Amino acid sequence: MANLEIRTQMRKADVRQWEVADCMGISEFTLTRWLRKELSQEQKTAISKAIQNAANLKYSYSDYKR
């Protein structure tokens, strides 16, 4: 499976593809297409940062709601 480390990072961070795509300013469908084939290291780094941002947003928002 292509981009397994990105998929694993999303799973561990408990974020969905649409959340990552939203942080990147792209559609979920674009991200899904990108993940079909192995990405360059530069693309992986950008997606990895978006995963971290999405996770931070998700958890900071959930803390705010409490």
KOLTORMAR-723268 format. One record per residue: x, y, z of N, C-alpha, C in turn; residue number from 0; residue in one letter. Coordinates in Angstrom, 1 decimal, padded with zeros to 4 digits, always signed. Example, Ala and Ser with C-alpha at 12.3 -4.5 7.8 and 13.67 -1.06 7.14 Angstrom:
BEGIN
{r {+013.2; -005.7; +007.8}; {+012.3; -004.5; +007.8}; {+013.2; -003.3; +007.8}; 0; a}
{r {+012.8; -002.2; +007.1}; {+013.7; -001.1; +007.1}; {+012.9; +000.0; +007.9}; 1; s}
end
This chain:
BEGIN
{r {+000.8; -001.2; +000.0}; {+000.0; +000.0; +000.0}; {+000.9; +001.2; +000.0}; 0; m}
{r {+000.6; +002.2; -000.8}; {+001.4; +003.4; -001.0}; {+001.2; +004.3; +000.2}; 1; a}
{r {+002.2; +005.0; +000.6}; {+002.2; +006.0; +001.7}; {+001.7; +005.5; +003.0}; 2; n}
{r {+002.1; +004.3; +003.4}; {+001.7; +003.6; +004.6}; {+002.0; +004.5; +005.8}; 3; l}
{r {+003.2; +005.1; +005.8}; {+003.6; +005.9; +007.0}; {+002.6; +007.1; +007.2}; 4; e}
{r {+002.2; +007.7; +006.1}; {+001.2; +008.8; +006.2}; {-000.1; +008.3; +006.8}; 5; i}
{r {-000.6; +007.2; +006.2}; {-001.9; +006.6; +006.7}; {-001.8; +006.2; +008.2}; 6; r}
{r {-000.7; +005.7; +008.6}; {-000.5; +005.3; +010.0}; {-000.5; +006.5; +010.9}; 7; t}
{r {+000.2; +007.6; +010.4}; {+000.3; +008.8; +011.2}; {-001.1; +009.4; +011.4}; 8; q}
{r {-002.0; +009.3; +010.4}; {-003.3; +009.8; +010.5}; {-004.1; +009.0; +011.5}; 9; m}
{r {-003.9; +007.7; +011.4}; {-004.7; +006.8; +012.3}; {-004.3; +007.0; +013.8}; 10; r}
{r {-002.9; +007.2; +014.0}; {-002.4; +007.4; +015.4}; {-002.9; +008.7; +015.9}; 11; k}
{r {-003.0; +009.7; +015.0}; {-003.4; +011.1; +015.5}; {-004.9; +011.2; +015.6}; 12; a}
{r {-005.6; +010.2; +015.1}; {-007.1; +010.1; +015.1}; {-007.7; +011.3; +014.3}; 13; d}
{r {-007.1; +011.5; +013.1}; {-007.7; +012.5; +012.2}; {-008.1; +011.9; +010.9}; 14; v}
{r {-009.1; +012.4; +010.3}; {-009.6; +011.9; +009.0}; {-008.9; +012.6; +007.9}; 15; r}
{r {-009.0; +012.0; +006.7}; {-008.5; +012.6; +005.5}; {-009.1; +014.0; +005.2}; 16; q}
{r {-010.3; +014.2; +005.5}; {-011.0; +015.5; +005.2}; {-010.4; +016.5; +006.1}; 17; w}
{r {-010.0; +016.2; +007.3}; {-009.5; +017.2; +008.2}; {-008.1; +017.6; +007.8}; 18; e}
{r {-007.3; +016.6; +007.3}; {-005.9; +016.9; +006.8}; {-006.0; +017.8; +005.6}; 19; v}
{r {-006.9; +017.4; +004.7}; {-007.1; +018.2; +003.4}; {-007.5; +019.6; +003.7}; 20; a}
{r {-008.4; +019.7; +004.7}; {-008.9; +021.1; +005.0}; {-007.8; +021.9; +005.5}; 21; d}
{r {-006.9; +021.4; +006.3}; {-005.7; +022.1; +006.8}; {-004.8; +022.5; +005.7}; 22; c}
{r {-004.8; +021.7; +004.6}; {-003.9; +022.0; +003.5}; {-004.6; +022.9; +002.5}; 23; m}
{r {-005.8; +023.1; +002.6}; {-006.6; +024.0; +001.7}; {-006.9; +023.3; +000.4}; 24; g}
{r {-007.0; +021.9; +000.4}; {-007.4; +021.1; -000.8}; {-008.6; +020.3; -000.4}; 25; i}
{r {-009.2; +019.7; -001.4}; {-010.3; +018.8; -001.2}; {-009.9; +017.5; -000.7}; 26; s}
{r {-010.8; +016.8; +000.0}; {-010.5; +015.4; +000.4}; {-010.2; +014.5; -000.7}; 27; e}
{r {-010.9; +014.7; -001.8}; {-010.7; +013.9; -003.0}; {-009.3; +014.0; -003.6}; 28; f}
{r {-008.8; +015.3; -003.6}; {-007.4; +015.5; -004.0}; {-006.4; +014.7; -003.2}; 29; t}
{r {-006.6; +014.8; -001.9}; {-005.7; +014.1; -001.0}; {-005.8; +012.6; -001.2}; 30; l}
{r {-007.0; +012.1; -001.4}; {-007.1; +010.7; -001.6}; {-006.4; +010.3; -002.9}; 31; t}
{r {-006.5; +011.1; -003.9}; {-005.8; +010.7; -005.2}; {-004.3; +010.8; -005.0}; 32; r}
{r {-003.8; +011.7; -004.2}; {-002.4; +011.8; -004.0}; {-001.9; +010.6; -003.3}; 33; w}
{r {-002.7; +010.1; -002.3}; {-002.2; +008.9; -001.5}; {-002.2; +007.6; -002.3}; 34; l}
{r {-002.8; +007.6; -003.5}; {-002.8; +006.4; -004.3}; {-001.4; +005.9; -004.7}; 35; r}
{r {-000.5; +006.9; -005.0}; {+000.8; +006.6; -005.4}; {+001.8; +007.2; -004.5}; 36; k}
{r {+003.0; +006.6; -004.4}; {+004.0; +007.0; -003.5}; {+004.4; +008.5; -003.7}; 37; e}
{r {+004.4; +009.3; -002.6}; {+004.7; +010.7; -002.7}; {+006.2; +011.0; -002.5}; 38; l}
{r {+006.6; +012.2; -003.0}; {+007.9; +012.6; -002.7}; {+008.1; +012.9; -001.3}; 39; s}
{r {+009.3; +013.0; -000.8}; {+009.6; +013.3; +000.6}; {+009.0; +014.7; +000.9}; 40; q}
{r {+009.1; +015.6; +000.0}; {+008.6; +017.0; +000.2}; {+007.1; +017.0; +000.5}; 41; e}
{r {+006.4; +016.2; -000.4}; {+004.9; +016.1; -000.2}; {+004.6; +015.4; +001.1}; 42; q}
{r {+005.3; +014.4; +001.5}; {+005.1; +013.7; +002.7}; {+005.3; +014.6; +003.9}; 43; k}
{r {+006.3; +015.5; +003.9}; {+006.5; +016.4; +004.9}; {+005.4; +017.4; +005.1}; 44; t}
{r {+004.9; +017.9; +004.0}; {+003.8; +018.8; +004.0}; {+002.5; +018.2; +004.6}; 45; a}
{r {+002.2; +017.0; +004.2}; {+001.1; +016.3; +004.7}; {+001.2; +015.9; +006.2}; 46; i}
{r {+002.4; +015.6; +006.6}; {+002.7; +015.3; +008.0}; {+002.5; +016.5; +008.8}; 47; s}
{r {+002.9; +017.7; +008.4}; {+002.6; +018.9; +009.1}; {+001.1; +019.2; +009.2}; 48; k}
{r {+000.4; +018.9; +008.1}; {-001.0; +019.1; +008.1}; {-001.7; +018.2; +009.1}; 49; a}
{r {-001.2; +016.9; +009.2}; {-001.8; +016.0; +010.2}; {-001.6; +016.5; +011.6}; 50; i}
{r {-000.4; +017.0; +011.9}; {-000.1; +017.6; +013.2}; {-001.0; +018.8; +013.5}; 51; q}
{r {-001.2; +019.6; +012.5}; {-002.1; +020.8; +012.7}; {-003.5; +020.4; +012.9}; 52; n}
{r {-004.0; +019.4; +012.1}; {-005.4; +018.9; +012.3}; {-005.6; +018.3; +013.6}; 53; a}
{r {-004.6; +017.5; +014.1}; {-004.7; +016.9; +015.5}; {-004.7; +018.0; +016.5}; 54; a}
{r {-003.9; +019.0; +016.4}; {-003.9; +020.1; +017.4}; {-005.2; +020.9; +017.4}; 55; n}
{r {-005.7; +021.1; +016.2}; {-007.0; +021.8; +016.2}; {-008.1; +021.0; +016.8}; 56; l}
{r {-008.1; +019.7; +016.5}; {-009.1; +018.8; +017.0}; {-009.1; +018.8; +018.5}; 57; k}
{r {-008.0; +018.6; +019.1}; {-007.9; +018.4; +020.5}; {-008.0; +019.8; +021.2}; 58; y}
{r {-007.6; +020.9; +020.7}; {-007.7; +022.2; +021.3}; {-009.2; +022.6; +021.3}; 59; s}
{r {-009.9; +022.2; +020.2}; {-011.3; +022.5; +020.2}; {-012.1; +021.7; +021.2}; 60; y}
{r {-011.8; +020.4; +021.3}; {-012.5; +019.5; +022.3}; {-012.2; +020.0; +023.7}; 61; s}
{r {-011.0; +020.5; +024.0}; {-010.8; +021.0; +025.3}; {-011.6; +022.3; +025.6}; 62; d}
{r {-011.8; +023.1; +024.6}; {-012.5; +024.3; +024.7}; {-014.0; +024.1; +025.0}; 63; y}
{r {-014.6; +023.0; +024.4}; {-016.0; +022.7; +024.6}; {-016.3; +022.2; +026.0}; 64; k}
{r {-015.3; +021.7; +026.7}; {-015.6; +021.2; +028.1}; {-015.9; +022.2; +029.1}; 65; r}
end
